[in-house]
Amino acid sequence: MRYAAFISYNHRDRKAASWLHKALETYRIPKRLHGHPSAVGPLGPRLPPIFQDREELAASANLAESVRAALVESASLIVICSPNGARSHWVNEEIRAFVAMGRRDQIQCLIIGGEPNAATLPGADPALECLPPALFENGGSEPLASDIRPGKDGRAAARLKLIAGIMGIGYDELRQREAARRQRQLAIIAGASAIGFVAMAGLAVSAVLARNEAVVQRDIARQKTITAERTTAFVQSLFEVSDPSEAKGSQVSALEILDKGAERIAGSLSNEPSVKAELMTTLSKVYLGLGAYRKGDAIIRDSLALKVADPGVAARQLLALGDSQTRQGDYATAAATFTRALALAQDPDRGNPDLVAPILVGRGEARSATGDTRGAETDIRAALARDTAQSGPRHPSVARDLEALGLNAIAEGREAEAKPLFEKALAIRIPAQGLAHPRVSEDYNELGSIAYLQRDSAAAETYWSKALKSDELVLGPNHPDVAISINNVARVMLERRGFAEARVLLVRARDISLKQRSETHDDLAFILANLGIAERGLGNRAAAEAALQKALVAAEVHKHRNTAPILAELADLACDRGAPAHGLALLDRAAPIMRTDYPDDPWRLAWIANTRGKCVLAAGDGSAARQMLTASMAEIRKRWPASTLFGSIAERRLQALG
């Protein structure tokens, strides 16, 4: 099941639905229940996603069918019960559709207003009826209900009742487990809160000391920067558990502490904009490190509204903003932001020279992603020279620069040159930061990509599996970087035709990515395309085409190197459904792009020709099809044995000639 539950509600009850959606998705399942069988599969740390908004399906041409599809993929149906919901056409139709699937016993209710059975209670106002009539059609009885009206269950108990119903666990059992867990956490939470209050007291003292020292030294602006940096270091130590290299997957508690810190900072230091900006920048960076991209981005953007006069502080803000824009795939904007940051950091009087190298690397990575690989090389090498001179050749900042150079080399098709760069970076990072550092797994991922591009799928799978295991341990299961590792492992599964196991991984990768990134992020050009291949391998052609179309949008936004392969997949599907003219038009678009993006990978163009042969055969020209299919087979067979995905498809096409 893709969704743990489908929330059915009237738009006037959106506030309650949004609360419920968040309450269910943020619930941490007690560890002792992990692996317990349920309607949503073996339980993990969290429930699968909860479907709330019909607007999520706005891209569909037929909204009703899309809602039905979401209901099919939902393990349970939760009905928000109020007079609004009882009269709602949508709510009643969704109940009827769910019942028609034979899953009436998986319906739960959350009463938020009105009165159950008001139509039959003596003296009650029928207009207050809150239970939708569809619940009782065809002999249906009143489902289990939680009630958050005043004097009833309360929100905490209502949430547990609904979660117990989703998981198929007795409410009392879950409540007892929850009470035991909360008891264990009480001391930790109390300690974190106390530390937070101490931090705020420390901030106030630091701000006062900064003012006094600035008066003495007659250098107010520069001293505020020093004070802000000291304060930042202090508060960053408070959130040390939130560093991904130390979190060991415990994202939830780290984020809870961060949220409290963010609230306190938002309501204080109004007279110290530079100090406040430093703190908000630090918070943003930690949120981004934990994979909470949207929250991190919101905080750094809010900080830009502060009246910061110090160029060094403003440069750090823009560095964090550029990092956030890069993570969201907005590379051109990020490059411009880094350029603004660089000018401020290089201010001769009040800049911050220590920021110049990281800004140059950030701009280099953004430029590389936009196709400006020469400009990227210049920026990154300037940063490397600066970091080597300042910190020595074994410093982690040098590893960061080598990794950026490696990524740029891959973007230019120089995989052989990229490999030693990542190996050197690992030789620096592992002794200095340990195997558990997140960048170590990223380097393994890139080495896997290089092995894959060099046609060594076995080595690629070894690297990628190692990266995935490390990512899940260090970052937790739902970090966006984990989605990249999942996609890579799934790709190897696809190539050996493990469609079902690959689809499970790719659905997870897609859902993780979309939670923190837009649908046009460049990573989704791979994830969604691979999901389309998996769906097609399982015979789900409509789902395959939908995933590939979304992948194409993301690819074309970024002029991604997966554009031509996606077009070839879509062409193949078009010819399958009897539209060879459309398929051939897609191949005409794909061929020049493939030639440009894969000049040293001849099987890619052979694949375009092979797919064209299939479409020509579908159009009725067997002679031309035979020529195209036969001529393209040599390159395909060199690359792909008949037992692999592409090899088996090509052999079947040839056999179709008879």
N, C-alpha and C positions, 0 to 999 in steps of 0.2 A: 504494500500500500504506500502511495506517495504521501498521503496525509493521515495524521493520527485522527483528526476530526474535521468536520465541515461545520462551520458556525452559520446557522440560518437565522437571519434577523431582518427586521424592517429598518430602513435607513434612519428613521427617527430614533432608533435605539443604538446608533453607531457608538456612542460613548461607552455603553455597557459592553458591546461586542469587542471594542478595542481593548478594554480592560481585560476581558476574558482571554482574548488572543494572546496578549502579553503574559498574563498569569499562567497560561498553559505552556507556552513556548519557553518560558524562563524557569519552569519547575525542574529542579534537579532530582532525579530519581535516586532513592537511597541505594548505596553501593551493594547492599545485601540482595537487592532485587535485580541487579545487573545480570543479564543472561536468562532471566525468567521468561518463559514463553508467553506470548500475548497475541492479541489480534493484529498488532502492528509489528510482529516479529519478536525475536529475542530482545529484551529491554536493554538499553544502554544508558548512558548518563542523562540523556534527554529524550523526550518524545519526538517522533518525526514532526515535520512542519504542520501547522494548523491552517486550514484554508478559511479565510475570513471574507475577502472582498470579491464580489462578482467583477469588479473593475479590473482584477488581475487578468481577466480573460477578454479584455476589450479588443485585443487584436483578432479575435475570432470573428468570422463572418456570420456565424450562427451562435448567438449567445446561449440560447437554450441548450443546444447540444454540448457546448463547452461546460456549462454548469453540470449537465448530466455526467460528463466525463470526469469532472472533479468529484462528484458524488461517488462514482464508481471507484475512484482511487482513495476514498476516505473510509477509514475503519469504523468510524461512528459519526452520528449526526447529533449536534447539540443545538437545540432550538431555544432562542431567546424569547421567552414568553412574556408578553405584555398585551394590552389592548391593541397596540399598533401591530404587533406580530400576528395576533389572532385574526386581524382583518386583512393581512398582507397576502396578495395573490402569489408573490414569489415564495414566501415562506411555506404556504400550503402546497404549492406545486413541488417544492423541494422535498417536503415530507412524503408526498405521494410517490415521487420518483424513487426515493430511498426505500420505501416500503415495497415498491414493485420489484426491487432487487432481492427481496426476501430477507431484509435485514431490519425488520421492525424492532427486534430485541436489542438493536444497537443504537436506539434513539434515546437521548437523555434531554431533560428540560432544565433551563435555568430561569426561574421566575424572578422578574425584576420589578413588576408592578401589576396593578389590576387584581383580579380575584379568580382563582380556579373555579370552574363550574358555576360561574355567576348566573348563567342562564337558567340554572335549575335550583339554586339556593333560595329559600323563602326570604323575601324582602330585599334580595340583592339586585343591584342595577345590572341588567344584561350587558350594558355598554362596557362594563368593567371586565368582561370575560377576557382572560389572558391566554387560554389554551387554544391553539389553532384547531379548527374542526377536522382537518385532515388527519389528526392524531387518532380520531375515533371512527374513521371510515372503515368499512368492511370488517366490523367486529373488533376494532382496535380498542385497547384499554389504556388508561392513563399511564404514561411511562414514569420511570423514576425521575424525581425532580429535586433540584437544589433550589434554595430560596434565599435571595439576598434582600428581601424587603425588611424594613425595620422590625426588630424583635424576632427575626427568623434565624436562619443558619449563620448568617454573617459571611463575609467574602472568603475568609481563610478556609472555613469548613466547607463552603460550597465548592471552592476550587478542588479540595481534596476529594470530595464526593465524585465530581466529574472525572478527575484523573483516575480514581479507582475504577470507575466504570469503563473508561477507555482501556485501561490495562487489564481489566478482568480480575481485579484483586479486591477482596473485601475491604470496605471502608474502614472498619475498626482496625484491621491489620495495618493498613497504610497509615492511619492516624497514629497508631502506637509507634510505628517505625519513624514517622516524622517527628513525634515528640522526643524520641530518644536521640535522633540526630540533632535537633535543635538544642537539646541539653548539652550535647558535646560541643556545639558551636558557640554556646553562650559566652564562654570564657574568651574565645578567640575574638568574637565580635566586640565584646566589652574592651578587650585590650586594644583592638584596632581603633575604636572610637576614642579611647583615652589618648592614644598616640596622635590621633588627628587633632584633638584639642591642644595637645602640647605643641604640635606643628604650628597651629594658628597663633599661639602665644609667641612662639619663636619668630614667626613672620613679623609680628608687631614690634618685637624687640629689635629685630634686624633692621626694620625700616627706620626706627628711631635712631639707632646707631649710625645708619647710613647718612641721615640728615646731619647729625652732629659732626661726624667725621668730615663730611663734605664742606661744612662751614669752616672747619679748622683748616683744611687744605686748600680752600678756595677753588675747588674743582668739582662742583656739584654734579655736573652731567656725567663725568667719568666715574665718580664715586658711586653714583646710583647703579651704574652698570656692574661695578665690582660687587656691590651689595646684592644686586639681583642675582648675579651668578652664584654667590655664596648661598643665598636663600634657595636657589634652584637646586644646588647640590644637596642641600639639607633635605628638601622635600622629596627629591628623587630617591634619597636613601630610605625615606619613609615608605616609598612604593617599590622597594627593591624586589618584592615578590612578584611585581607586575612585569619585570623584565622577562621577555620570552625565554631567555636562556636559563632562567631560574624557575619559571612558573611550573614546569613539569605537568603542563596540561590543566592546572587549577585556575582556569580563566575566570570562573564565576566569582570566587572570593576576591580575586585581584580586581575585577571590575566593580564589585560592590564597594571596596575600599576607595577605588578611584572616583566613583560616583559621589561618595561623601566628600572627598577632597575637592572635587569640582564645585560642589554646591557651596562649600565654605569660601572658596576663593572668589566665586561669582558675587558673593555678598560682602566682600571686604576689600580693603586696599584701594578704595576709590580715590584717595589722595596720592597714591603711588602708582601711576599708570605704567611706569617702566618695570617695577617689581611685579605688578600684576601680569603684565604682558609676558615676562620671563616665565612665571609660574604656569600661565595658560599654555605657553608654547611647550613646556616640559610635559604637561598633562596630555596635550595633543599627541606628542611623540610617543608617549607610553601607550595611549589608546591605539594608535596606529600599529605599534609593535605587537599588540595583542590581537590585531585583526579587526578591531572595532572601528572600521574606516569611516563610517558615517559620523560617529560621535567625535572622533579625532578631527575630522574635517570641520565639523560645526564649531568646535572650540577654537581652532586656530583662526577661523573666519571671524568669530565673535571678537577675538583679541585685536583684530585689525581696526576695530572701532575705537580703541583706546588712543588717547592723544600722546603718542610716544615720540619724544623729541630726540632720543639717543639713536644715532644711525646703527650702532652695533646691535642694539636690542631689536630694532626694526629688521635688520638683516637676518637675525635668527628667526623672527616670525615668518619672513618670506621663504627662508630655507625650509621650514616645516610645511608651509603652504605648498611649495613646489613639490615636496615629497608626497603630500596628500594627493595632489593633482596627478602625479605620476602613477600612484597606486590605483587611481580611478581610470587610468588610460587616457587622460587628457594631456597628451604629451606636448603639443604645440604651446598650449597655455602654460604648462609647467616650465618649458624652456624660457619663455618670456619672464615668468616669475623669478626664476633663478638669475636671469640677467639683471633684473632690478635689485635682487639681493646682493649680487656681486658688487654693484656700484656702491651700495651702502657699506658693505664690509670693507671695501678698499678706501673708504673716507680717510684722508691723511690725518685728521685730528681725532675723530671719535669713532672710527670704524673698529672692526674686530678681525685682525689678520688670521686668527685661528679658524675662521669660518670660510676662508677663501677656497681651500682645497675641497672640503665637502660640497660647497656650492658648485665648483667646477665639475666635480664628478656627477652631481645631480643633473646639471645642465647637459653634460656629455651623454648620460643615459637617456635623457629625454630627447636629445637631438638624434641619437642613434635610432630610437623608436620611430621618429618621423622620417627616417631615410637619410638624414644629414650625417652620414657616417664619417666623413672627413672632418667636419666641424667637431664631431664627438671625439674623434681620435686626438685632436689638438687639445681640447679641454681636459680629457682624462690624463694625457701624458703630462700636461702642465701640473695637474694635481699630484701625479705620481712623483715628479721631480721635487715638488714642494714638500710632500710628506716624507720622502726618503731623506731629504736634507734635514728636516726638523726632528724626525722621530726615529730615524734609522731604518734599515731594510727589513727588519723583522717585526715591525709594528703592525697591529691589525688594520690601521688606516691604509697601509701599503697593500694589504690583502684586498681591501675594498677596491682600491684602484685597479689592481690586477684583474679582479672579477669583472669590473666595468669594461676593461680592455677586451677581456674574453668574450663578453656579450656582444661587443661591437664587431669583433672578428667573426662571430657566428652570423651576425646580421649581414656581413659582406661575403659570406660563404667560405670563410677561411677557417674551417673547422680544425685543420691540422695545427694551425698557429694558436687556436683558442685553447686546445687541450693542455699544453704545458702551463699556460697562464692560470688556469683553475687548479692545476696540481701544485703550483707554487703558492697560490693563495691558501690551499689546504695545509701545506707544510708550515705556514705561518700561523694559521688560525688554531689548529688542533693543539700545538704546545701552549699557545697563549690563552686560549679560551675554552679548550676542551671539545670533545666530540658532541656534546649536547648543545652547542651554540647553533642558533637557527641558520646562520650563514653557511655552516658546514653542510647541512642538508641541501641548501640551495646549490652549493658547488657540486654535490653528488648528482643533483638533478641535471645540471648543465653538462656534466661529464656523460651522463646517460644520454642526453640529447645528441652530444657529439658522436657517441658510439652508434646511436641509431642512424644518424645521418651518414655514418661511415659503414652502414649495413651490418653492424654487429649487434643484432637484436638481443642475443643472449647477454652480452655485457651491458647493454642498455637496461634490460630488465633487472639485472643485479644492482646496478647503481640506483635505479628508480625505486626498487623495493626497499633498499637501505634508506633512501631519502624519506620515503613514506613512513617507515617505522620510526625514524628519528623525529619527523614533523609531528606525528600524533603524540609522541611522548613529550616533546618539548612545548609544542604550541597548543595541544589539545585537539580534539577531533573536528572542530568547526572553524578553524582558522582558514582564511582565504588561500594562504600558501599551501595548505594541505590539499586543496582542490587541484592544484597544479600537479602535485605528486600522484594523486589518485588518477588523474587523466592519463598521465604517462604510463602508469602500470596497466591501465585499462586498454591503452592502444596496443600494447604487446599481446594482450589477451585477444583483442579483435583480430590481429594478424594471424593468430593460430585458430581463429573461428570460435573462440569462447564467448559467444554473443550474450548469453544469459548472465554470466558472471561479470562481464564487462559492463552490461547495462546497469546492474546494481551499483557499481562503483561510479559510473558516469552520472546517474541521477543524483547521487550524493554530491558529486563534484559540482554539478549545475546548481543545486540548491544552496550549497555553501557559498558559491560565488555570487549568486543573485541576492543573497542576504546583505552583502556589503558593497556590491558593485552594480553598475548599470548593465542592461542587456547588450550594450554595444562594446563592453570591455573586450580588449583584444584576446584575452585568455579564452573567452567564450567561443571564439572562432575555431579553436581546437576542440573544446569540451563538447559543444553542441554538434559539431560535425561528427565527432566520434560517436556521440549518442545516436545520431541519425543512422550511422552505419550499423550500430548494434540493433536498433529498432528494425531496420530492414532485414538484417540477418535472422531476426525472430519472426519475420513475416508481417510486421506492423508498418505497412508502407505509408499510410497517412501520417502516423507519428514521425516516421523517418523524414518525410518531406517537410513537415512543420519544423523539426529541429534543424534541418539543413538550411531552410530559408532564413531562420533566425541567425544561424552561423554565418550565412552569406552577408547579412546586414552588418554584423560585427566586423567581418573580414574587410568589406568594402570601405567602411569608415576609416580603417587604419591601413588600407592598401596591404593587407596581410598576406604572407606567403602561402596561406592555406586557401586563398581565394580561388585559384584555378582548380585545385583538387575538389573543392566544394561544388564548383560549377559542373565538373565532370560527374560527380555523384548525382546531382540534380538532373543532369542530362540523361543518365542511365535510368532514373526513375520515370522521367517523362516518356522515354521510349517504351518502358514496361507498361505504362498505362495507355499506350496507343497514340502518343503525340510525338512521332519522330521528328516532325518539322521543328517543334519547339526544342527538342533535345539537340538537334543539329545546330540550332541557333546558339544554344548555350555552349556547345563545344567550340563554335567559331569565336565566342568571347574568351573561352578558356585557353585556347591554343597559344596566342601571342603572350599571354600573361605567364603561362607555364614555361614557355621558352625563355622568358626574361628571368623568372624567379628560380628556375632550376636548370641552369645552363650545363651543369656537369652531372646531371642525373637523367640519363637517356631513357630510362624506363618510364619516366613521367610523361614525356611526349608520346612514347609508344602506347601508354595507357589511353591518352586522348584519341589516338588513331584506332585503337582497339574498340573503344566505346563508340566511336563514329561508325565502325563496321557493324556493330550491333544495331545502331539506329538506322543505318542504310538498309540492313536486312529487314528491319521492321517496316521500312517504307516500301519494300518489295523488290529491291535491286540485289538479288542474290549474288550476281557475278562480281559487282563492285565490293560487296560486303566480304566475299571470300578473299579478294585481293588484300583488303585492308586488314582483316583479321590475321591472315597468314603472314603478311609482312611485319606485323607488329609483335608477333609471338616470340621472336628470338630475344629481344631486349627484355621482355617481361619474364621469360623463362630463366634468363641470367640472374635476375634479381629475386624472383619469387618461385619456389618449388610448387608443384601442383597441390601440395597439402595445405598451403597457406591461403589466406583470404583472397588476395589478388590473383595468385596463380590458379586457384580453383575456379574463380569466376571466368578468367580468360580461357581456360580449357573447356568450360561448359559452353561458352560462346562459340568456340570453334566446332564443338560437337553439334551445335544447333544447325550447322550448315548441312549436316547429313553426310 
